[in-house]
Amino acid sequence: MTISNEAAAEITTGMETVELEPLREDKKKIFNDIQGYFETHQRGYIKVPTGWGKTFLAKHIMKKYYEDGKLVLFLVSKNNPLLSQTYYDRKKNQPLFPNSDLLSSEHKGDRKELAEALKAFGAGKSKGFVLFASLQTVLGKQSSEIKELILEYTDIAIVDEIHNFINNRGNDFLNEFGEQTKILGMTATPFQGVVGNVKFVDEISGDMREVYAKTLPECILDNELAPLKYTIAESSEDIFEIFDFEKGLDELDKQDLFLDCSTAAKLKKVVRRTQLAKDVYDSMIKQKHRKTLVFCAPVRKRVYGAGAGGKEINAFHAKLTASVFNGEISAQKLEKDPDPVLPLDFDNYTPDGEFKNSAFITSELSKDEQSALLAAFRDADKPPYILCTVGMLIEGFDFPGLETLMLLRPTLSMRLFEQQVGRVIRLSPGSGKDKGNIFEISDSIDSLYQRFGDGVFNGEKVDQVQMLQPEIRLDELFSEGDAARAIEEGKIEINKVNFRAVGNGRGKGAQIREMPVRLPPTAIRSKYFSRLLALTEEKDIGAFEREKRELMRATLRFRVRELRDAEEISELSASINKLKREAYEDRRLGNVSRKHKPKVFGEVEWLLKLQALNSLKYDCGRISISEKNKILSTLGFEPDMRKINSHRLKCLKLGSAQKTIPELIKVLGFVSRLSSPETYQFLDKKKKEQWKREFLPAVYWGFCFIDDSPEIRELFESTEWDRRVKNIIRQK
């Protein structure tokens, strides 16, 4: 099946015509590949960054099925703006497909008429039909008949943001479709949840497979997305003093941290941190009337000095940020007030009834006011020029002209982070935008290791804690694709600025020095890994099973891109080796600890070296052989790249309980069988502990040999793995 090379694609239904801009050559191939896939498969999904054009591709797929007289369902979860944007032809102000309907909470329509239209289609009395629907409305009581007709007659269901359908009512609904229905998911992030506890799209069903994927760096290099400049502005604040850690590190099990504004001192810190964002804006954004979107943080408790009668203020930080950017509240004035009282009349309007330069958008505003705000924000010549929000506009907000994004909320969800980044990197040739600019306010996380100590190991919190560090989050974002090339060519630029060094000159006209940030951030990873080693070194706790798993997990985050990375890793490896030797001689340890502790450090040391060798073999195509040989020498191996595979097998032999790849395959097969949901739930406590202690570490070693063994690759691509194992596998 192929697409014609006509200047425009048209379908004629009666006297009306559907017009779509033609697909580019590369997307035509993807279109044809998807059609070919569904000739033999029922379910699949594409993974492409936000702004790539997946909705446009979906329209062409809809058109093809519509032309063939099929029933097409375009399904989203909650996102009514995206639904209506796809349903309507904006240029003609009418539905894109003549024979179609929209079913959502905002467009209820006539249920009986829709049901009759679906019945007519089923009886062969009408041609192709496209239904645009929100999941929640389809599953509502008033739509029960429509739901049954959808399940009976739909030929293809195109599910946008399919990550919102994992292990919930949406998942159950998709699994009600029979074999006659094709299901195509679209997502920028095929997972859901916080780092360390991630759910995956393939959990929707056993036959859900990735059909096509393209990474963010690849899209930027191919000019499908705008170049990106990311600036990290370091605050002088301790994250523990700004955000609410009332429940300790369990607060990291949510997508976001919550600001703590419950005392005068804490409120001042929050205002000071927000003022820093304004200082960044005043100093670094040259064209003030270019549109800027600010993602603010949620607030859990009542705000000190505001909110009558103990009433909480909805989206307080968005309102505060808008006031700070408008100059209505300043940290300097607040610092002098021992008992600060904030204004209660947060308002988006000037005395003349126009929007202020900076405004907030919240769910409590009327739909008409929200629409007016967004329309004005999209207009380059009208205020507001800065729009502040907490949780709105993260998904489905289509504004290619958006040039600047400010992040004032640390997030533990890579999906949420990618969606935020995606707001600002859409191409917009007509607006004069040449790149997307992102500014993130970053706080110190060092105190979390000091305050919670051993608690960092509890409940797999290591990844969550480190995800609060922007450099590590960016490393995760760019872990796939040729980010190194994009950085070399200047299409991805990452810098850090420290406003503390500016002192009284901070603000307008201040001279800010930008320092390039290296990816991978090996020095930062080494710093936090050393903290974990120090926590482990102090312990006498038996077999160190939990610490071993977390240290091994952390080793797989390291990557080598140049000699400096190898030097950092070599120094870290030497530290681990020193701890291993000391553990053999540590008379403070009990017998069990003395037996296991040196082995734990030994296994971690060799796994770290193996991961460095893997990175050198597979990720360093842009550096010379002589440079690679220097890296080998720095890591402690013979400087001969021809022997890299033997070096890798040496690491396995010296560090793992399984000394060869066949032994590893055998154990991984056992792990796979035990880790399936059907089996694991029936294991007794003793068997589960044995599984974690003796067999789960093999997953980390197996991860390093995926590209060497078809058997290991097949095991790792299986959908039967328990989610604990998938959270390890996802690191590739």
ZAMARGU-4260 file (C-alpha; in steps of 0.2 Angstrom, whole numbers, plus 5000, padded with zeros to 4 digits):
<rodrens>
0) 5000/5000/5000 | 5007/5017/4995 | 5003/5035/4996 | 5002/5045/4980 | 5014/5060/4976
5) 4999/5072/4973 | 5001/5090/4980 | 4986/5087/4991 | 4977/5071/4997 | 4958/5071/4994
10) 4943/5060/4997 | 4927/5064/4990 | 4911/5060/5000 | 4895/5066/4990 | 4899/5084/4987
15) 4911/5087/5001 | 4930/5085/5001 | 4942/5081/5015 | 4959/5090/5011 | 4975/5086/5020
20) 4993/5092/5017 | 5004/5079/5009 | 5015/5069/5020 | 5034/5071/5019 | 5043/5057/5010
25) 5050/5050/5027 | 5033/5050/5035 | 5025/5042/5019 | 5037/5027/5023 | 5031/5026/5041
30) 5013/5027/5035 | 5016/5012/5024 | 5026/5003/5037 | 5011/5005/5049 | 4999/4998/5036
35) 5010/4983/5033 | 5012/4980/5051 | 4993/4979/5053 | 4992/4966/5039 | 4998/4953/5052
40) 4996/4961/5069 | 4982/4968/5079 | 4990/4980/5091 | 5005/4992/5090 | 5011/5009/5095
45) 5023/5023/5089 | 5034/5032/5100 | 5040/5049/5094 | 5043/5066/5103 | 5030/5079/5107
50) 5028/5090/5092 | 5035/5077/5079 | 5018/5077/5070 | 5010/5061/5076 | 4992/5068/5076
55) 4995/5074/5058 | 5001/5056/5053 | 4985/5049/5062 | 4974/5060/5051 | 4981/5052/5036
60) 4979/5035/5043 | 4961/5039/5048 | 4958/5046/5030 | 4964/5029/5022 | 4952/5019/5033
65) 4938/5032/5030 | 4941/5031/5011 | 4940/5012/5012 | 4923/5013/5021 | 4929/5009/5038
70) 4924/5015/5055 | 4938/5024/5064 | 4939/5028/5082 | 4950/5042/5088 | 4952/5040/5107
75) 4960/5051/5120 | 4959/5051/5139 | 4952/5067/5146 | 4961/5078/5134 | 4946/5087/5127
80) 4956/5102/5119 | 4966/5089/5109 | 4951/5080/5104 | 4942/5095/5097 | 4958/5101/5089
85) 4959/5085/5079 | 4940/5084/5075 | 4939/5102/5067 | 4947/5109/5051 | 4952/5125/5059
90) 4954/5134/5042 | 4936/5130/5037 | 4929/5130/5054 | 4920/5113/5051 | 4923/5095/5055
95) 4938/5088/5046 | 4928/5072/5040 | 4910/5075/5033 | 4904/5059/5041 | 4910/5060/5058
100) 4905/5065/5076 | 4913/5071/5092 | 4909/5063/5109 | 4916/5072/5124 | 4911/5080/5140
105) 4912/5097/5132 | 4903/5091/5116 | 4889/5079/5122 | 4879/5080/5106 | 4864/5070/5103
110) 4867/5052/5109 | 4852/5045/5100 | 4858/5052/5083 | 4875/5045/5086 | 4869/5028/5090
115) 4858/5028/5075 | 4873/5034/5064 | 4883/5019/5071 | 4869/5007/5068 | 4867/5013/5050
120) 4886/5011/5047 | 4884/4993/5054 | 4870/4989/5042 | 4880/4995/5027 | 4869/5010/5024
125) 4883/5023/5026 | 4901/5025/5020 | 4916/5028/5031 | 4913/5035/5048 | 4926/5043/5061
130) 4921/5045/5079 | 4932/5057/5090 | 4929/5052/5108 | 4936/5054/5126 | 4937/5038/5136
135) 4928/5045/5151 | 4913/5050/5140 | 4912/5033/5131 | 4913/5024/5148 | 4899/5035/5155
140) 4882/5028/5159 | 4873/5038/5146 | 4885/5031/5132 | 4882/5012/5136 | 4873/5009/5120
145) 4886/5019/5110 | 4900/5009/5119 | 4893/4993/5113 | 4891/4999/5095 | 4909/5005/5095
150) 4916/4988/5101 | 4906/4979/5088 | 4909/4990/5073 | 4926/4999/5075 | 4939/4994/5062
155) 4954/5004/5069 | 4955/5013/5086 | 4969/5026/5086 | 4973/5030/5104 | 4983/5046/5107
160) 4993/5048/5123 | 4991/5029/5125 | 5002/5029/5140 | 4987/5036/5150 | 4978/5019/5146
165) 4990/5008/5156 | 4983/4997/5170 | 4966/5006/5172 | 4949/5007/5164 | 4956/5013/5148
170) 4967/4997/5147 | 4951/4986/5151 | 4941/4995/5137 | 4955/4992/5124 | 4955/4974/5129
175) 4936/4972/5126 | 4939/4975/5107 | 4938/4959/5097 | 4951/4953/5084 | 4942/4963/5070
180) 4948/4979/5078 | 4966/4986/5075 | 4973/4997/5089 | 4986/5010/5085 | 4993/5019/5100
185) 5003/5035/5099 | 5014/5042/5113 | 5030/5052/5116 | 5033/5042/5132 | 5027/5024/5132
190) 5028/5023/5151 | 5019/5030/5166 | 5024/5033/5184 | 5039/5039/5194 | 5056/5033/5191
195) 5059/5017/5200 | 5040/5012/5198 | 5036/5013/5180 | 5022/5005/5170 | 5024/5001/5152
200) 5013/5002/5137 | 5016/4984/5133 | 5007/4980/5149 | 4991/4985/5140 | 4991/4968/5132
205) 5003/4954/5127 | 5003/4958/5109 | 5006/4977/5110 | 5022/4980/5101 | 5032/4996/5096
210) 5030/4999/5077 | 5040/5014/5075 | 5051/5025/5086 | 5062/5041/5084 | 5071/5050/5098
215) 5071/5068/5102 | 5090/5071/5097 | 5086/5062/5080 | 5071/5074/5077 | 5081/5089/5081
220) 5095/5084/5070 | 5083/5080/5056 | 5075/5098/5058 | 5058/5090/5063 | 5059/5099/5080
225) 5067/5116/5085 | 5085/5117/5092 | 5085/5117/5111 | 5094/5128/5123 | 5092/5122/5141
230) 5099/5133/5156 | 5100/5127/5174 | 5099/5141/5186 | 5106/5136/5203 | 5097/5143/5218
235) 5105/5145/5235 | 5091/5135/5243 | 5091/5118/5251 | 5077/5107/5243 | 5073/5101/5260
240) 5069/5118/5266 | 5058/5123/5251 | 5048/5107/5248 | 5037/5097/5260 | 5046/5081/5266
245) 5033/5078/5280 | 5033/5059/5275 | 5051/5058/5272 | 5057/5051/5256 | 5040/5043/5253
250) 5036/5060/5246 | 5046/5055/5231 | 5034/5041/5226 | 5023/5055/5218 | 5026/5064/5201
255) 5030/5081/5210 | 5036/5088/5226 | 5025/5100/5235 | 5030/5117/5241 | 5029/5121/5259
260) 5023/5139/5262 | 5016/5135/5280 | 5027/5147/5290 | 5034/5164/5287 | 5051/5158/5285
265) 5046/5145/5272 | 5035/5157/5263 | 5050/5169/5261 | 5061/5155/5254 | 5048/5151/5241
270) 5046/5169/5236 | 5065/5171/5235 | 5066/5156/5224 | 5052/5162/5213 | 5061/5179/5213
275) 5076/5170/5206 | 5065/5165/5191 | 5061/5183/5187 | 5079/5188/5189 | 5084/5174/5176
280) 5070/5181/5165 | 5076/5199/5166 | 5094/5195/5164 | 5093/5181/5150 | 5078/5184/5140
285) 5082/5198/5128 | 5065/5200/5119 | 5052/5202/5133 | 5037/5200/5123 | 5041/5183/5116
290) 5029/5171/5124 | 5035/5162/5140 | 5026/5147/5149 | 5030/5144/5167 | 5026/5127/5176
295) 5024/5130/5194 | 5024/5118/5209 | 5009/5112/5219 | 5007/5118/5237 | 4999/5105/5249
300) 4997/5115/5265 | 4989/5132/5269 | 4999/5147/5264 | 5005/5157/5279 | 4997/5174/5280
305) 4985/5171/5266 | 4969/5162/5264 | 4955/5167/5276 | 4949/5155/5289 | 4962/5142/5285
310) 4956/5140/5267 | 4969/5134/5254 | 4972/5144/5239 | 4970/5135/5223 | 4986/5134/5212
315) 4994/5147/5224 | 5011/5146/5216 | 5005/5150/5199 | 4996/5165/5206 | 5012/5170/5216
320) 5023/5168/5201 | 5012/5179/5190 | 5012/5193/5204 | 5031/5191/5206 | 5034/5193/5187
325) 5022/5208/5187 | 5032/5216/5201 | 5017/5216/5213 | 5027/5205/5226 | 5046/5205/5228
330) 5057/5195/5239 | 5067/5211/5244 | 5051/5219/5252 | 5046/5203/5260 | 5063/5199/5268
335) 5061/5215/5279 | 5043/5210/5285 | 5044/5198/5300 | 5026/5194/5298 | 5022/5194/5279
340) 5005/5195/5273 | 5002/5192/5254 | 4988/5200/5244 | 4972/5189/5243 | 4966/5197/5227
345) 4977/5188/5214 | 4970/5195/5198 | 4974/5193/5179 | 4968/5210/5174 | 4974/5228/5173
350) 4962/5242/5178 | 4958/5244/5160 | 4951/5226/5159 | 4966/5220/5148 | 4977/5205/5153
355) 4992/5209/5163 | 5009/5205/5156 | 5010/5190/5167 | 4994/5180/5171 | 4990/5163/5178
360) 4978/5149/5172 | 4969/5138/5184 | 4955/5125/5183 | 4944/5137/5194 | 4943/5150/5180
365) 4928/5148/5169 | 4930/5139/5153 | 4927/5156/5144 | 4941/5165/5153 | 4953/5150/5150
370) 4949/5151/5132 | 4951/5170/5132 | 4968/5168/5141 | 4975/5155/5129 | 4969/5165/5113
375) 4978/5180/5120 | 4993/5170/5124 | 4994/5163/5107 | 4993/5181/5099 | 5011/5187/5098
380) 5005/5206/5099 | 4994/5204/5115 | 4998/5201/5134 | 4999/5190/5143 | 5017/5187/5138
385) 5020/5176/5153 | 5008/5162/5157 | 5009/5153/5174 | 5001/5136/5178 | 5003/5121/5189
390) 4996/5106/5181 | 4987/5113/5165 | 4994/5113/5147 | 5007/5099/5150 | 4998/5088/5137
395) 4989/5093/5121 | 4993/5111/5122 | 4998/5116/5104 | 5007/5132/5102 | 5022/5131/5090
400) 5026/5149/5093 | 5030/5146/5111 | 5048/5151/5113 | 5053/5150/5132 | 5048/5138/5146
405) 5053/5140/5164 | 5052/5125/5176 | 5049/5129/5194 | 5044/5112/5199 | 5055/5097/5201
410) 5047/5081/5194 | 5050/5063/5197 | 5041/5058/5181 | 5052/5057/5166 | 5035/5056/5156
415) 5030/5072/5163 | 5047/5080/5160 | 5047/5075/5142 | 5030/5082/5140 | 5035/5098/5147
420) 5050/5100/5136 | 5039/5096/5121 | 5029/5111/5124 | 5043/5123/5117 | 5052/5113/5103
425) 5039/5113/5090 | 5044/5121/5074 | 5036/5138/5070 | 5044/5146/5054 | 5032/5160/5054
430) 5035/5167/5071 | 5054/5170/5070 | 5057/5157/5083 | 5074/5149/5080 | 5076/5138/5095
435) 5066/5133/5111 | 5073/5140/5127 | 5071/5131/5144 | 5076/5138/5161 | 5075/5127/5176
440) 5077/5133/5194 | 5088/5120/5203 | 5090/5117/5222 | 5103/5108/5231 | 5099/5089/5235
445) 5114/5085/5245 | 5105/5087/5262 | 5093/5072/5257 | 5108/5060/5259 | 5113/5068/5276
450) 5095/5069/5283 | 5089/5052/5277 | 5105/5042/5277 | 5101/5024/5275 | 5083/5028/5270
455) 5089/5032/5253 | 5091/5013/5250 | 5073/5010/5256 | 5060/5007/5243 | 5072/5010/5229
460) 5073/5029/5232 | 5091/5031/5224 | 5084/5034/5207 | 5071/5046/5213 | 5083/5056/5224
465) 5095/5058/5209 | 5081/5062/5197 | 5079/5079/5206 | 5096/5084/5199 | 5093/5092/5182
470) 5109/5086/5174 | 5104/5068/5178 | 5086/5070/5171 | 5093/5078/5155 | 5105/5063/5153
475) 5090/5052/5154 | 5081/5062/5142 | 5095/5061/5129 | 5100/5043/5133 | 5093/5038/5116
480) 5098/5044/5099 | 5114/5054/5094 | 5113/5067/5107 | 5132/5069/5106 | 5131/5074/5088
485) 5117/5086/5091 | 5127/5094/5105 | 5143/5095/5094 | 5133/5104/5080 | 5125/5116/5092
490) 5107/5110/5090 | 5106/5105/5109 | 5115/5117/5121 | 5115/5114/5140 | 5122/5127/5152
495) 5122/5131/5170 | 5122/5148/5178 | 5124/5153/5196 | 5116/5168/5202 | 5123/5167/5219
500) 5140/5174/5211 | 5131/5189/5205 | 5127/5196/5222 | 5119/5213/5222 | 5121/5215/5203
505) 5108/5202/5201 | 5093/5206/5190 | 5092/5218/5176 | 5108/5221/5167 | 5118/5208/5178
510) 5132/5199/5169 | 5129/5181/5170 | 5142/5168/5166 | 5135/5152/5157 | 5145/5136/5160
515) 5143/5122/5148 | 5136/5106/5156 | 5143/5090/5150 | 5133/5074/5146 | 5134/5062/5152
520) 5136/5070/5169 | 5149/5057/5175 | 5156/5068/5189 | 5139/5071/5197 | 5135/5053/5195
525) 5151/5048/5204 | 5148/5061/5218 | 5131/5053/5222 | 5138/5035/5219 | 5151/5039/5232
530) 5138/5045/5244 | 5130/5028/5242 | 5146/5019/5245 | 5149/5029/5261 | 5132/5024/5267
535) 5136/5006/5263 | 5153/5006/5271 | 5146/5011/5288 | 5134/4996/5289 | 5135/4979/5297
540) 5119/4972/5290 | 5121/4954/5284 | 5121/4950/5266 | 5119/4968/5260 | 5106/4962/5247
545) 5096/4979/5246 | 5112/4989/5245 | 5119/4978/5231 | 5104/4979/5220 | 5104/4998/5222
550) 5122/5000/5219 | 5121/4988/5203 | 5106/4998/5197 | 5116/5014/5199 | 5131/5007/5189
555) 5121/5005/5174 | 5118/5023/5173 | 5136/5027/5169 | 5141/5030/5151 | 5158/5034/5143
560) 5159/5048/5129 | 5177/5054/5131 | 5193/5051/5141 | 5186/5062/5156 | 5172/5050/5159
565) 5184/5036/5159 | 5195/5045/5172 | 5180/5048/5183 | 5175/5030/5182 | 5192/5024/5185
570) 5194/5034/5201 | 5177/5028/5207 | 5182/5010/5203 | 5198/5012/5213 | 5187/5018/5228
575) 5176/5003/5227 | 5191/4992/5226 | 5198/5000/5242 | 5182/4997/5251 | 5182/4979/5246
580) 5200/4977/5253 | 5195/4986/5269 | 5180/4975/5271 | 5190/4959/5271 | 5200/4966/5286
585) 5186/4975/5296 | 5185/4967/5313 | 5169/4977/5317 | 5159/4966/5305 | 5149/4951/5310
590) 5153/4934/5301 | 5139/4936/5288 | 5143/4954/5284 | 5162/4950/5283 | 5158/4936/5271
595) 5146/4946/5259 | 5152/4964/5260 | 5168/4962/5250 | 5159/4951/5237 | 5146/4965/5235
600) 5159/4978/5232 | 5168/4966/5220 | 5153/4963/5210 | 5149/4982/5209 | 5166/4986/5204
605) 5167/4974/5189 | 5149/4978/5184 | 5154/4997/5183 | 5169/4992/5172 | 5158/4982/5161
610) 5146/4996/5159 | 5160/5007/5154 | 5166/4995/5141 | 5149/4993/5134 | 5147/5011/5132
615) 5164/5012/5124 | 5159/4998/5112 | 5142/5004/5107 | 5141/5023/5110 | 5157/5030/5105
620) 5157/5029/5086 | 5162/5047/5084 | 5179/5045/5093 | 5195/5038/5086 | 5203/5021/5089
625) 5218/5029/5097 | 5206/5039/5109 | 5197/5022/5113 | 5213/5014/5117 | 5217/5028/5129
630) 5200/5025/5137 | 5204/5006/5139 | 5220/5010/5147 | 5213/5022/5159 | 5200/5009/5164
635) 5214/4997/5168 | 5213/4986/5152 | 5225/4982/5138 | 5224/4997/5126 | 5218/4986/5111
640) 5200/4989/5105 | 5201/4972/5096 | 5201/4964/5113 | 5186/4973/5120 | 5174/4958/5120
645) 5187/4948/5129 | 5188/4962/5142 | 5170/4962/5144 | 5169/4943/5147 | 5183/4945/5160
650) 5172/4957/5169 | 5158/4944/5169 | 5170/4931/5175 | 5177/4941/5189 | 5161/4949/5195
655) 5146/4938/5192 | 5141/4922/5200 | 5138/4916/5182 | 5155/4915/5173 | 5149/4913/5155
660) 5135/4919/5144 | 5127/4902/5143 | 5127/4901/5162 | 5119/4919/5162 | 5106/4914/5149
665) 5101/4899/5160 | 5098/4909/5175 | 5089/4923/5166 | 5077/4910/5159 | 5073/4905/5177
670) 5072/4923/5182 | 5059/4926/5168 | 5048/4911/5173 | 5048/4916/5191 | 5046/4935/5188
675) 5030/4933/5178 | 5014/4939/5187 | 5006/4922/5186 | 5021/4914/5196 | 5028/4927/5207
680) 5012/4930/5217 | 5012/4912/5222 | 5030/4911/5229 | 5032/4910/5247 | 5042/4923/5257
685) 5057/4912/5257 | 5057/4909/5238 | 5054/4928/5235 | 5069/4932/5246 | 5080/4919/5237
690) 5074/4926/5220 | 5080/4944/5225 | 5096/4938/5232 | 5102/4925/5220 | 5094/4928/5204
695) 5089/4946/5202 | 5107/4952/5201 | 5109/4941/5185 | 5097/4954/5176 | 5110/4968/5178
700) 5123/4957/5170 | 5112/4951/5157 | 5107/4969/5153 | 5125/4972/5148 | 5125/4957/5135
705) 5109/4960/5126 | 5118/4964/5110 | 5129/4949/5111 | 5116/4936/5113 | 5099/4933/5103
710) 5093/4922/5118 | 5096/4936/5131 | 5088/4949/5119 | 5073/4938/5117 | 5071/4936/5135
715) 5073/4955/5139 | 5060/4959/5125 | 5047/4947/5133 | 5032/4955/5140 | 5031/4943/5154
720) 5044/4950/5165 | 5038/4957/5182 | 5038/4976/5183 | 5053/4976/5195 | 5063/4968/5181
725) 5056/4980/5168 | 5062/4995/5178 | 5079/4988/5176 | 5078/4984/5158 | 5071/5001/5154
730) 5088/5009/5157 | 5094/5003/5140
</rodrens>
